[in-house]
Amino acid sequence: MKVEVNGVKFNCEVIDAAKGRPWIALSHALANNMTLWDDVVMALRQDYRILRYDQRGHGQTEAVPGPYTFPMLIEDAVQLMDACGVDKAHWIGLSIGGMIGYGLGIEHPARLRSLVACDSRPDAPPDYAAYFQSRIDKARAKGMDGVVDSTIERWFTPETVGRNPPVLNKVRTMIRTTNPLGHEGCCEALKTLSFGPRISEISVPTLVIGGAKDKGAPPEILAAAAAKIPGAKHAVVPDAGHIVALENPEGFMARLEESLGDVDGRQGS
C-alpha cells in the first residue's frame, strides 16, 4: 500500500494477521527494497505483526532529490510507524536500515521493543565515506547498471559469487531498479554516518549481527560497536558477507529468532 509521510509517498506492507502479537519493522539496505525480507516475513508472519517498507527512492517508494540525511530517514521511519498504527516494534535493519535503527535507539527508544542491526557499522571513516562518493560518481556516469557487478563482489563472498545462485539475480535486479535519485540521496547520508559517539545511549535490547566476511562492516567493527551498547550481543554468521540475510539465511534466522525469543520471553507479548 502507499502511505504519504514526511513529504514522500512510501510503498509499504502491513501484515496484521497475528493479532495481539508484537510488531516487527523491517528496513532494507542501500539499493535494495523490501523484498529483501521475503523469507523473513514468511518465517515470522504467524508469530508477529509486520511492517516493511521501501526506503525513499527505493523500490516503489517515491524518489525525491537529495541529499538525504539520517535525521530525515529516521523521521521517515517514525512517521511510517505512526501512519501504520505501530506503537512499538522490534526494529530489524540491514546496513543503512540498521543504521537507522541506531538512530531510533538513540532518539526514539520508546518506539523500539528491541534492535537488530545487521551488517551495520555506526561510523563512516574517510575511506568508507569515499566509497559512497565513488558509487555516486559511477552511477552518474554509467547508471545503476554500472554499479551492479562491483556491488555484488563487495556484498557477497567470492564463493557465492563463483556459484552464482539465483539469489544474486534477485539482488542484481534490486540494484538495477533502484532510482538513481534515491541511491545518490542515501549515499550522501551514508557519507555522514556518525552514531558512534552516542550508541552507548541505546538502552533497548540489541543484537549486532553480521557476516564473517563482510567487507564494509567486518566483525571486529561490529564487535566494537556492540561493546559500546549496554547489554548488547554480537553475533557472527559464517559463510556470509554483507547481505547476511540472503547469503546464509539459516544462520541468520537462527540468531534472529533467538534474539526475538529472548526479548519476548523477558517482556511478554
FENHU-V126565 format. One record per residue. RES is the residue in one letter. SS is DSSP state (H for helix, E for strand, C for the rest). PSI is psi in whole degrees, -180 to 180 (none if undefined). D_FIRST is the distance of its C-alpha to the first C-alpha in Angstrom with 2 decimals. Layout:
BEGIN
RES;SS;PSI;D_FIRST
RES;SS;PSI;D_FIRST
END
This chain:
BEGIN
M;C;162;0.00
K;E;134;3.80
V;E;128;6.64
E;E;117;10.18
V;E;152;12.82
N;C;32;16.21
G;C;12;16.22
V;E;141;13.39
K;E;111;9.89
F;E;143;8.14
N;E;125;5.74
C;E;167;5.50
E;E;132;6.04
V;E;124;8.19
I;E;110;11.15
D;C;31;13.49
A;C;-32;16.09
A;C;70;18.87
K;C;133;19.53
G;C;-6;21.72
R;C;162;21.52
P;C;157;20.96
W;E;148;17.70
I;E;135;17.26
A;E;130;15.33
L;E;128;15.38
S;E;125;15.97
H;C;178;17.13
A;C;169;20.18
L;C;137;21.05
A;C;24;20.25
N;C;-171;18.05
N;C;-176;14.32
M;H;-12;12.44
T;H;-13;14.06
L;H;-33;17.19
W;H;13;16.48
D;H;-50;16.17
D;H;-36;19.64
V;H;-43;19.34
V;H;-45;16.35
M;H;-37;18.45
A;H;-30;21.44
L;H;-6;20.15
R;C;-20;17.53
Q;C;-20;20.45
D;C;-12;21.83
Y;C;149;19.07
R;E;145;15.81
I;E;134;13.51
L;E;124;11.10
R;E;154;10.66
Y;E;157;9.43
D;C;126;10.78
Q;C;162;13.57
R;C;132;14.43
G;C;10;15.78
H;C;153;14.65
G;C;-128;12.54
Q;C;14;9.92
T;C;146;10.18
E;C;140;12.67
A;C;123;16.27
V;C;153;18.71
P;C;145;22.40
G;C;-161;23.76
P;C;153;25.53
Y;C;162;23.09
T;C;161;24.64
F;H;-40;24.07
P;H;-37;24.13
M;H;-47;21.26
L;H;-34;19.20
I;H;-42;20.19
E;H;-36;19.18
D;H;-48;15.68
A;H;-45;15.53
V;H;-45;17.19
Q;H;-35;15.10
L;H;-43;11.79
M;H;-43;13.70
D;H;-48;14.89
A;H;-29;11.71
C;C;6;10.38
G;C;28;13.93
V;C;106;15.29
D;C;-36;18.91
K;C;139;20.35
A;E;154;19.39
H;E;117;21.10
W;E;121;20.03
I;E;111;20.29
G;E;143;20.31
L;E;129;22.01
S;C;-116;24.14
I;H;-29;22.50
G;H;-38;19.94
G;H;-33;23.03
M;H;-40;24.67
I;H;-38;21.91
G;H;-40;22.70
Y;H;-46;26.33
G;H;-41;25.52
L;H;-41;23.56
G;H;-32;26.52
I;H;-49;28.90
E;H;-27;27.26
H;C;54;25.03
P;H;-28;26.67
A;H;-15;25.87
R;H;-7;22.16
L;E;132;23.08
R;E;-38;24.46
S;E;172;25.46
L;E;128;24.92
V;E;107;24.96
A;E;111;25.59
C;E;122;25.75
D;C;43;27.94
S;C;104;27.59
R;C;160;30.77
P;C;-13;31.16
D;E;160;33.15
A;C;92;33.62
P;C;170;37.33
P;H;-40;38.60
D;H;-34;38.27
Y;H;-44;34.65
A;H;-39;33.79
A;H;-33;35.78
Y;H;-42;33.74
F;H;-29;30.58
Q;H;-36;32.65
S;H;-34;33.80
R;H;-43;30.24
I;H;-48;29.63
D;H;-43;32.93
K;H;-42;32.37
A;H;-36;28.92
R;H;-38;30.42
A;H;-37;33.32
K;H;1;31.79
G;C;179;28.04
M;C;-28;25.64
D;H;-31;27.75
G;H;-14;30.55
V;H;-1;29.15
V;H;-57;28.05
D;H;-45;31.42
S;H;-33;32.51
T;H;-44;29.24
I;H;-42;29.48
E;H;-31;33.09
R;H;-36;32.34
W;H;-30;29.50
F;C;158;31.09
T;C;154;34.60
P;H;-34;37.20
E;H;-43;37.51
T;H;-42;33.88
V;H;-40;34.01
G;H;-37;37.21
R;H;-29;35.77
N;C;57;32.66
P;C;164;30.53
P;H;-29;27.37
V;H;-28;25.17
L;H;-36;26.66
N;H;-33;25.35
K;H;-44;21.82
V;H;-40;22.44
R;H;-43;24.23
T;H;-41;21.31
M;H;-42;18.96
I;H;-49;21.71
R;H;-34;22.39
T;C;3;18.87
T;C;133;18.45
N;C;130;18.89
P;H;-32;22.47
L;H;-43;21.67
G;H;-41;19.28
H;H;-50;21.85
E;H;-41;24.68
G;H;-44;23.07
C;H;-33;22.46
C;H;-39;25.93
E;H;-40;27.41
A;H;-43;25.95
L;H;-30;27.32
K;H;-22;30.72
T;C;8;30.90
L;C;124;29.99
S;E;50;32.43
F;C;-13;31.46
G;H;-49;34.64
P;H;-14;36.89
R;H;-2;34.54
I;H;-17;33.06
S;H;-13;35.98
E;H;-13;34.30
I;C;126;31.50
S;C;-5;32.38
V;C;157;29.59
P;E;130;30.25
T;E;136;29.56
L;E;123;29.70
V;E;116;30.21
I;E;145;29.96
G;E;167;30.48
G;E;146;32.02
A;C;-25;35.80
K;C;28;35.89
D;C;123;33.19
K;C;-38;34.73
G;C;-30;32.57
A;C;71;32.45
P;C;160;35.55
P;H;-38;36.49
E;H;-33;39.15
I;H;-40;36.84
L;H;-37;34.30
A;H;-41;37.24
A;H;-38;38.53
A;H;-47;35.19
A;H;-35;34.97
A;H;-22;38.59
K;H;-14;37.77
I;C;119;35.15
P;C;125;37.00
G;C;1;36.69
A;C;152;34.23
K;E;151;34.51
H;E;134;34.57
A;E;139;33.94
V;E;126;34.71
V;E;121;33.17
P;C;161;35.76
D;C;41;35.33
A;C;150;32.26
G;C;-126;31.59
H;C;-36;28.68
I;C;69;25.67
V;H;-33;27.13
A;H;-22;24.20
L;H;-30;24.54
E;H;-36;28.28
N;C;72;29.55
P;H;-34;26.76
E;H;-46;29.40
G;H;-40;31.08
F;H;-49;27.92
M;H;-35;26.55
A;H;-45;30.00
R;H;-36;30.14
L;H;-48;26.57
E;H;-34;27.13
E;H;-44;30.54
S;H;-46;29.20
L;H;-41;26.57
G;H;-40;29.30
D;H;-45;31.78
V;H;-48;29.63
D;H;-25;28.53
G;H;-36;32.10
R;H;-40;33.43
Q;H;-12;30.93
G;C;177;30.16
S;C;none;26.76
END
